[in-house]
Amino acid sequence: MGQQFQRASLAPDGFAVDGVTVEGARLQIRLRSLRPFGHCPDCGRRSRRIQSRYLRRPADLPLGGRQVELMVIARRFWCDAVLCGRRIFCERFETGVLSPYGRRTGRLETIVHHLGLALGGRPAAAFALRLMMPVSNDTLLRVVRRRSTQTGGAELTVIGIDDFAFRRGQTYGTIVCDLERRRPVILLPDRALDTSRAWLAERPSILTVARDRGGGYGEAIAKALPHAEQVADRWHLLENSSRAFLDAVGKSMRQIRKAIGSSVIDPKLLTCAERLQYQGYLRRQETNEAILKMSKQSPNQANREGDGTQPQACSRRPARPADGCLPDKAQFAG
């Protein structure tokens, strides 16, 4: 004979089931804690004096194709410690069962975390809705980020190191980030090599260090962690690759134009900013060609071909009066 179903199996550890209610596609389970006392979060003293009760509604794993909502009757206790500043405290449950201010049980939070890691935001939210665990894409990403920062004393293995400006242009330090968990680890007070080398030498668990192309940090890493692999971070890798590519193209533009066989650029292939620059280049080219053409012509020919707005060409020879206006030399004789 098979084992009979027990209502207590619906509740997490440490809870008792007081009732089950079915409302359409939702299943509500009323729970209460089995512990007769609570611990003050400040002083840790045990208390049995109940001040009041309140209701918490965390979500739980689905059951029978229905969403499950736990209706937990939580209690408030009086703290009897004389020196404790907290007079009233709320009942705390185990973090693995129901964390403070949590809206999901620990087992549902674990499933949400794995869905966020496997599928990301929107795909995981759509899949969770089919599993009767409706959560938003923002909630999925928030759970992943929160759990990734809870290292629990895990050792550093992959880090990134770079300069950090406390005051731009004046005071600089060194920032070290955990690249696996995507969070900063420490801000060193300066960027001296001895400071970085001393900090790195205390953490032999580091296996990979991402840094810039400068040799300063490379020397400190080589001395403190000779077994660690040094790599260029993504930003500096792309920056250096782009700069090298543009320099190579800029030096070979004449050969590139000759190989292509055309100096005309299709404006449809340009961005808005590049199109404006190219139009300005074409205007300057037309002006330069007109000036070069006029410089090769005689002044009279240039005036005849002009539009009348340009000034007449001036002769560098000094003006001479007409013949009838010349003075008679006899007037100055004798």
C-alpha positions in Angstrom: 0.0 0.0 0.0 1.4 3.4 -1.0 2.3 6.1 1.5 -0.6 8.5 2.1 -0.2 12.2 1.3 0.6 14.4 4.3 -0.2 18.1 4.4 3.0 18.7 6.4 5.0 17.8 3.3 3.8 21.0 1.6 5.6 23.2 4.2 9.3 23.9 4.4 11.3 22.7 7.4 10.3 24.3 10.6 6.7 25.2 9.6 3.3 23.6 10.2 0.4 23.7 7.8 -2.8 25.3 9.3 -4.9 25.2 6.1 -4.9 25.0 2.3 -7.1 27.1 0.0 -7.6 26.8 -3.7 -8.5 30.0 -5.6 -8.7 29.4 -9.3 -5.1 28.9 -10.6 -3.6 29.8 -7.2 -3.0 27.6 -4.2 -2.7 29.3 -0.8 -1.1 27.4 2.1 -1.4 28.9 5.6 1.8 28.3 7.7 3.0 29.0 11.2 6.4 28.6 12.7 7.0 25.7 15.1 9.5 27.6 17.3 8.0 29.0 20.4 10.6 31.8 20.7 12.6 34.3 18.6 16.2 35.6 18.7 16.9 39.4 18.8 19.0 40.3 15.7 21.0 42.9 17.8 21.8 41.2 21.1 20.9 37.6 20.2 18.9 37.1 23.3 16.0 34.6 23.2 12.5 35.9 23.8 9.1 34.3 24.2 7.0 37.4 24.8 4.9 38.0 21.7 4.0 41.6 20.9 1.9 41.1 17.8 1.5 39.0 14.6 1.6 39.9 10.9 1.2 38.1 7.6 3.9 37.4 4.9 3.0 36.2 1.5 6.1 34.7 -0.2 5.8 32.6 -3.4 6.8 29.0 -3.5 7.3 26.2 -6.0 4.2 25.4 -8.1 2.0 22.4 -7.3 -0.4 20.6 -9.5 -0.3 23.2 -12.2 -1.1 26.0 -9.8 0.9 28.9 -8.4 1.6 28.5 -4.7 1.5 31.3 -2.3 2.5 30.8 1.3 0.6 32.8 4.0 3.2 32.7 6.8 2.0 34.0 10.2 5.1 35.8 11.5 5.4 37.2 15.0 6.9 40.2 16.7 8.6 39.7 20.0 9.7 42.0 22.9 13.4 42.1 23.7 13.9 41.9 27.4 17.6 42.9 27.4 18.2 46.1 29.4 21.1 47.3 27.3 19.7 46.4 23.9 18.5 49.4 21.9 15.9 47.3 20.0 12.7 46.9 22.0 10.6 45.0 19.4 12.0 42.7 16.7 10.4 40.6 14.0 10.7 36.8 13.8 13.5 35.7 11.6 13.5 32.4 9.7 16.4 30.5 8.3 17.9 32.1 5.2 17.7 28.9 3.2 13.9 28.8 3.9 12.7 32.4 3.9 15.1 35.3 4.1 14.3 38.7 5.7 12.2 40.8 3.4 12.2 37.9 0.9 9.3 37.5 -1.5 10.2 34.0 -2.5 11.2 30.9 -0.6 14.8 29.7 -0.7 14.0 26.8 -3.0 12.1 29.0 -5.5 14.9 31.6 -5.3 17.4 28.8 -6.4 15.3 27.9 -9.4 14.9 31.6 -10.4 18.7 32.0 -10.1 19.4 29.0 -12.3 16.9 30.1 -14.9 18.5 33.6 -15.0 21.9 32.1 -15.5 20.9 29.7 -18.2 18.5 31.8 -20.3 19.0 35.4 -19.3 16.3 38.0 -18.7 13.3 37.9 -21.2 13.7 34.2 -22.3 13.8 33.1 -18.7 10.8 35.2 -17.8 8.8 33.6 -20.6 9.8 30.1 -19.6 9.1 30.7 -15.9 5.6 31.9 -16.8 5.0 28.5 -18.4 6.3 26.8 -15.3 3.7 28.7 -13.2 6.5 30.8 -11.6 5.8 34.3 -12.9 8.8 36.5 -12.4 9.9 39.6 -14.4 13.1 39.8 -16.4 14.4 42.5 -14.1 13.8 40.2 -11.1 15.8 37.4 -12.8 18.7 39.6 -13.5 18.6 41.1 -10.0 18.7 37.7 -8.4 21.6 36.7 -10.5 23.6 39.8 -9.6 22.8 39.6 -5.9 23.9 35.9 -5.7 27.0 36.6 -7.7 28.1 39.2 -5.2 27.6 36.8 -2.3 31.1 35.2 -2.5 31.0 33.6 0.9 34.8 34.1 1.3 35.7 32.6 -2.1 39.2 33.1 -3.2 40.1 35.4 -6.1 41.3 33.6 -9.3 40.7 36.1 -12.1 41.2 39.8 -11.5 41.7 43.0 -13.4 44.0 45.8 -12.3 44.2 49.4 -13.6 44.6 53.0 -12.5 41.8 54.8 -10.7 41.5 58.6 -10.4 40.6 59.9 -7.0 41.0 63.4 -8.5 41.6 63.6 -12.2 45.0 64.8 -13.1 46.3 65.0 -9.5 45.7 62.0 -7.3 45.6 58.4 -8.6 45.2 55.0 -7.0 44.9 51.4 -8.2 41.6 49.5 -8.5 41.4 45.8 -8.4 38.2 44.0 -9.7 37.0 40.5 -9.5 36.3 39.6 -13.1 34.4 36.4 -12.3 31.8 38.1 -10.1 32.1 41.6 -11.8 32.6 43.6 -8.7 35.4 45.8 -7.3 37.6 44.2 -4.7 39.8 47.0 -3.3 41.1 50.6 -4.0 44.7 50.8 -3.2 45.8 54.3 -2.1 48.4 54.9 -4.9 49.7 53.3 -8.0 53.2 52.6 -6.8 54.5 49.2 -7.8 55.5 48.3 -4.3 51.9 48.7 -3.1 50.5 46.6 -5.9 53.2 43.9 -5.5 52.6 43.6 -1.7 48.8 43.2 -2.2 49.2 40.6 -4.9 51.8 38.6 -3.0 49.3 38.0 -0.2 46.9 36.3 -2.6 48.6 33.4 -4.3 45.2 31.9 -5.5 45.2 34.5 -8.4 45.8 32.7 -11.7 44.9 35.3 -14.3 45.4 39.1 -14.3 44.0 41.4 -16.9 45.8 44.7 -17.3 46.6 47.5 -19.7 49.6 47.5 -22.1 51.8 49.5 -19.7 54.8 47.7 -18.2 54.4 48.9 -14.7 51.8 46.5 -13.5 53.3 43.8 -15.5 56.5 44.0 -13.5 54.6 44.0 -10.2 52.6 40.9 -11.3 55.7 39.1 -12.5 57.4 39.5 -9.2 54.5 38.9 -6.9 52.7 36.1 -8.9 55.2 34.5 -11.2 52.7 31.6 -11.9 49.9 34.0 -13.0 49.0 34.5 -16.6 48.9 38.1 -17.8 46.4 39.1 -20.4 45.2 42.3 -22.0 41.7 43.3 -21.0 39.0 43.6 -23.6 38.9 47.4 -23.8 42.7 47.8 -24.3 42.7 44.9 -26.8 40.0 46.6 -29.0 41.5 50.0 -28.5 45.0 48.9 -29.6 43.7 46.8 -32.5 41.6 49.7 -33.8 44.5 52.2 -33.5 46.9 49.8 -35.3 44.3 49.2 -38.1 43.6 52.9 -38.6 47.3 53.7 -38.7 47.9 51.1 -41.3 45.0 52.2 -43.4 46.0 55.9 -43.1 49.5 55.2 -44.3 48.3 53.2 -47.3 45.4 55.3 -48.5 47.2 56.3 -51.8 47.8 52.6 -52.6 44.3 51.7 -51.6 42.7 54.4 -53.9 45.0 53.3 -56.8 44.0 49.6 -56.3 40.3 50.4 -56.1 40.6 52.6 -59.2 38.1 55.2 -58.0 38.3 58.2 -55.7 34.5 58.7 -55.5 32.9 57.6 -52.3 29.3 56.5 -52.2 27.5 58.8 -49.6 25.0 56.0 -48.8 27.8 54.0 -47.2 28.7 56.8 -44.8 27.3 57.8 -41.4 25.7 61.2 -40.9 28.9 62.7 -39.4 31.1 61.1 -42.1 28.7 62.4 -44.8 29.0 66.0 -43.5 32.8 65.7 -43.5 32.8 64.4 -47.0 30.6 67.2 -48.3 32.9 69.7 -46.7 35.8 68.0 -48.4 34.1 68.2 -51.8 33.4 72.0 -51.3 37.0 72.6 -50.4 38.1 70.6 -53.4 36.0 72.7 -55.8 37.4 75.9 -54.4 40.9 74.7 -54.6 40.5 73.6 -58.2 39.0 77.1 -59.1 41.9 78.9 -57.4 44.4 76.6 -59.2 42.8 77.3 -62.6 42.8 81.0 -62.1 46.5 81.0 -61.0 47.4 79.5 -64.4 45.6 82.1 -66.4 46.7 85.7 -67.3 45.1 88.5 -65.2 43.0 89.9 -68.2 41.7 86.4 -69.1 40.8 85.8 -65.6 38.8 89.0 -65.4 37.0 88.3 -68.7 36.0 84.8 -67.4 35.0 86.1 -64.0 31.5 87.1 -62.9 32.4 90.8 -62.4 32.6 90.5 -58.6 36.3 90.0 -58.5 38.6 93.1 -58.4 40.5 94.1 -61.5 44.1 93.0 -61.7 46.5 95.7 -60.6 49.8 96.4 -62.3 52.8 96.6 -60.1 54.3 99.4 -62.3 53.8 103.0 -61.0 51.3 105.2 -62.8 52.7 107.7 -65.3 51.0 110.9 -66.4 49.9 111.5 -69.9 52.2 113.1 -72.5 50.3 116.5 -72.5 50.7 116.9 -68.9 54.5 116.7 -68.8 56.2 120.0 -67.7 58.3 122.0 -70.2 62.0 121.7 -69.6 62.5 125.3 -70.8 60.7 126.6 -67.7 63.4 125.2 -65.5 66.3 126.5 -67.8 68.6 129.3 -66.7 
